[in-house]
Amino acid sequence: MNFIDKAVIEVTSGKGGDGVVAFRREAHVPKGGPSGGDGGRGGSIVFEATNSLSTLLDLRYNKHYAAGGRGGRGNTRFASSKNPAPTICEKGEPGLSYELRVELKLLADVGLVGFPSVGKSTFLSVVSRARPEIADYHFTTIIPNLGVVQVPDGRSFVMADLPGLIEGASQGKGLGHQFLRHIERCRVIVHIVDMAGSEGRDPYEDYCTINKELSEYQYHLLDRPQIVVANKMDLDGAEENLAAFKEKVGEDVKVFPMIAPIHEGIDQALYAIADALDKAPITSLYDEEGEEDSVLYTYEPGDENAFEIANMGNGVWEVTGERVERAVQMASLNTDDGFKNFAIKMRNYGVDEALRAAGCQDGDLVRILDFEFQFMN
């Protein structure tokens, strides 16, 4: 299955049904009256968060989602003592369209971090049924891998093997920066260090570099419990490096030596991880101001009453703005009553006065979307 954790989609609320101009025709009712009904409401686009997805593949290839808007009013709604038989109705409200960026964040209890080729994938493969790609070259893991880990005492948790971080990952370098978001909800971080320095790096410098990247990423990742695992203890120089490493990090940091391929030291690390999970609180995401990052998003419209007037030259003027454009789209302009109602709306919105102030003269052409009319003072 392809792992896709980002997608850009377009959502459109559908157009509402048009209102109707109709009059009652009943026997023994001499005058009848307006009876045109309102158009029906269209559907809305509703997003509901779920924890059952492991990829956004469907959103990547199905990018357009359409539903419905408010229905237009029928002529019954325009009846008054001054106009008991109106021939006015409204068209359905046009739908709103938005381009949305959707991101997937994996739900794992434990996240594995460390430089490339320190043994994260090997560790996951020996403690779970996950089968990540393992090879003797950097960045064999290019997508996060999940596995359910069973501790010998019966406890279990979900572990995520994340692509290797490098220096500068929090600023966008390497592959790891693409997947740092997946560690946001992990309650415990397992930091795997190549204690043999088999890649020519110093284990303590690796440890400090990765923690620096975690500290510079949002959501205070370093405040979470961190289990340090010293891997590749079967290689030359590992024992000497471990002694120097422990001296530098101090007694407060407990280090668990491990040789992952032969399962040596695995159980001790798993018990420590499970114990840390038992004490770790449920992770909440906070921004810099300490407010919770909720999964509920609402549309905050701008000033829909605002509009702009542009002089296009040669006596042509263009009016743009959400409210006036919607009025045109919903207006019934094929009857005198409908056009008169539209003209009253423009006057009430202040469009007439603004055109006059901008220098619009009698007979000039005014354009709103694809509708044009002559300005009369």
N, C-alpha and C positions, 0 to 999 in steps of 0.2 A: 504494500500500500504506500502511495506517495505521501510524504509528510509535508503539508503546506500549513504554515502558521500565520500567514498574512494574506489578505485578499481585499481588493477594492471592488465594491459593488455599487450599483445605482438603484435607488428605491424611489418609486413614484406612487403617490396616492392617486387613485383613479378619479376620473371626472364624475361628478354627481349627475343624476338624471335631470332632464330639462323640465321646467314647469310647463303647464298647459293653459291655453286660453280656451275656455268653453263656457256655454251658457245653458242653464236648465231650460228644457222644453217639455212642459208638463200640461196635460189636459186640465182645463179649468183654473190654470194659474196664468193670468194674463200677462204679467210682467216678467215672471221667471227671475233669473239672476245669475251672476257669475258662479261657475261650478268647477273651474279648472283647478286641478290638484297640484300639489308640489311634487317635484321630482324626488326620487329616492336617494338616500345617502349611499355613497360608494364605500368601499372598504378602506381600512387603514392598514399601514404596515406596522407590525408589532414584533419586536425582537425579544426573545426570552433566552436568558443565559442557561447553559446546560453544562453538566460535568461529564457527559457521555461521549463527547467528541474527542478524537485523537488527531484529527486533521481537518483543514478547511478546504479540502479538495473540491467538494460540491460547490462552494462559493466561488472558487477560482474559475470554474467553467460554466457556472450559471450566474451571470453578473447582473441581470436585470430582474427586478421584482416590482410588480405593479398591482395596485388595488383601486380604492375609490375616494371621492371627495363629497362635499355637501351638495344636496340637491337644490335646484332652483325653485323659486316660489311660483305657484300658479296664480291666475288672475283673481281668484277668490281672496287672496291675501292683500290685494290692492284696492278692494272695494271700500268706498267711503261715502259720506253723505254728499260730497261734492261730485263724486264720480262713482255712481252706483253700478255702472256697467263698464269696468275698465277692460281694455284689450292689451293689458300688460302682463308679461310673464318673464321669468328669468331662466337663462340657460343654467345648466349644472356648473358648479364651481370647478374650475380646472384643477387637476392634481398638482401637488408640489413634488419636485424632483430634487434629490440630494445624492451626492457621491459620498459614500461612507467607507472608511478604512476599518476593517475588522481584524483583530489580532487574537490568536489563541495562546493561552497560557496553560501549560500542563499542570495538572494537580498531582504533585508528588510530595511525600512526607520528607524525603531525604534527597539532597542533590549532591552529586559528585563533582568536585572542581579540581583543577590542577592543570599543569602544562600539558601540551600534547605528548603522547607516548609515555606517560607515567604509570599506566596500567589501570585506568578507570574502567575501560571496556572489559578487560580481563576480570577485574574484581566483580563487576556486575554479572558477568557470565558464569562465575563459579558460585555466586550466592543466590542466583535466581534462574529461571528458565529462559531469560532473555538471551538472544543470540546476536549481539552486535558484531559488526565486522572488526576483526583483529588482524593487524599486519605490522610489519616492521617499517612503517613510514608514517610521517606526521599526518594528522587530520584524516585518519581512516574513518573517524566518526564525524559525519557531516550533518547528521540530524540527531536530536535527542532520542535516547532509547529508554524505555520504561521496563521495570521488572518488579515482580512481587517477591519480597525477601521473607523467608521463614527462619526465625531464630530458633535454635535448638530447644528453648524452653516453651515454645508455642506461640510467642508473639510474632507479629508480622507487620510489614510496612511496605510502601511503594517507594522505590528508589529510581532516580533519573540520572542517567549518564549523559552529561552535557559535553558538547564539542570543546576541545581544549582551548583554554584561554591563553593569551599572550600579553606581554606588556603593551598597554594602550588599548586594551579591548573595550574598556568603558567609554573610550572616545571614538570607537568605531573601527579599530584595527583587527585584522584577522577574522576568523570565523566565529569565535566565541561570543563576540558582541551581539551577534544576531540572536543568540539564545539565552543571554543573561536574564531576559524577562521570565524564562521558565523556572528560574530559581527563586522568584519573588515569593511564591507561596510555600516553598519548602521550609519546614520548621527546624530542621537540623542540616548542617552543611558538613560533608565529609571531604576533607582536604587531603588528597593523595599526593605524596612527595616521592620522587625518585631518589631514594637515599643513597644509591650508588653513584649518582651523578653520571649515569651512563651516556647522557647526551652532551657531556662536557660542561654542564652547568653546575653551580654550587647549590646544594639542597636548601640551605638557609635563605639564600637570595631568591630562589624559586618561591619559597614559602612567603617571604615578605612581598614579593612582586604580586602574587595572586591576591593576597590580602589587601594590598593597596588598590587593586582593580575593584575588588568587592566593596571597599570603603568609599570609592568614588562613584559607584553606581548608587541609584536611589534606593529607598526603602530600608536603609540601615542594615545591610546584610551582615555586617560584622557583629551586630548585637545579638545574633542568633547563636545557639550552641554549635561549636565546631569541633569535630573529631578529627585529629591528625593521624594519618596512617602512613607509616614509613614502608614503602614498597621496595621490591627488588633487593631484599636483604641477603639473597644468595650470591650477589655479585661482589667482585673485589672492591674493597674500600668502603663497603656499606657500614660495617660495624664501627670503623673509625669515624666516619661521617655522622653516624647516629649519635655517638658520644659528644661530638662537637656541637651537633644540632641541639641536643637536650640542654647543653650548657648555655647556649645562646637564647633559647626560648624561655628558659627558667622552669622552675618546678610547677608552676601553675598550669602549664600546658602538658597534658599527658599524651604521650606518643605511643602508638600501637605498631610494633614491627610486624611485617607480613611478607610472605612469599606467596603471591596469589595463585600461580599455576598449580602448586602442590598443596594448596589450602592451609598452609602453615600460618597460624596467627589469625585466621579468618574468624573463628568463633569469638575470640576475645574482642575483636573490633565490632562484631554484630551485637554482642551484649552491651557494649558501651553505647552504640548507636541507639539501641532500643531503650536503654535507661535514660538517655538524653531526651528521647521522644516522649517518654512518660512524664517528664518534668516540663517539657517545652509547651508554652501556651499556643493556642490556635493563632496562626499568623494573620494579622490584619495589615492591609496596605495603607500607608499614610503618605501624603505628600509633604512638601517642606513645611507647610503650615500646620501639619498634624491632622488634617481632615481625611476622613476615610475615603478611599477610592471605590465608589459604589459601582455596581453593574447597571444601575438605572440611569438612563440619560433622557433628558427632555429637550424638546426644541424650544429655544428662546427666540421668538421673532424680534426683528428690529422694529424701527419706527415705520409701520406700514402706511401711516398717513403721509409720509414724506414723498415728494415727487420733484423731478427736475425738468426744466424747460431748456431746450437747445434751439438756437436759431440756425436752421440749416441753409439759410440764404434763399433769395428769390421768392420771399414771402411764404416760406415753408417753415413750420415750427414742429418740434417733436417733444412730446410729453412722455416721460418715463417714471415709473414708480409702482410699487406692488399693488397699492389700493386702486389706483386709476386703471391699471392694466386689467385687474380682476373685474372691475366694473364693466369694461368693454367686453371681456370674454363672457360675462354672464348676461349682458344686456340683450333684450329683444328689440332689434333696431329695424325690423321690417314693418312696424306699425307706427302711426303717429303718436299714440300714447306711450309706446315703448321708447321712442326717440326723445319725447318730451321728458319722460322720467329720467333718462340718461343725462339730458341737459341739466336737469335740476340737481342731479348728483354731482356733476362737474362744478356747478356753481357752489353747492354746499361744501365741496372739498376745497374750494378756494382756487380752482384751476383758472376760472375766468379772470379773476382779479390778478392772478400772477401773470397770465398771458398779457393782459393789458399793461401791467407794470413793466413787463419785459419789452414792450414796444410792438406787440401784435396789433395789426390794423384790420378794419372790416374787410372781409373778402380774402384774408390770408388763409392758407391751408394749414390745418392742425392735424397732426398724425399721432395716434396712439396705437402701438403695435401695427396691425395691417388695416386699421380703420381710420379713414380720413373724413374730415368735415370742414366746412368754411366757418371761420370765426365771425360772429355778428355781435357788435357791441350792444 
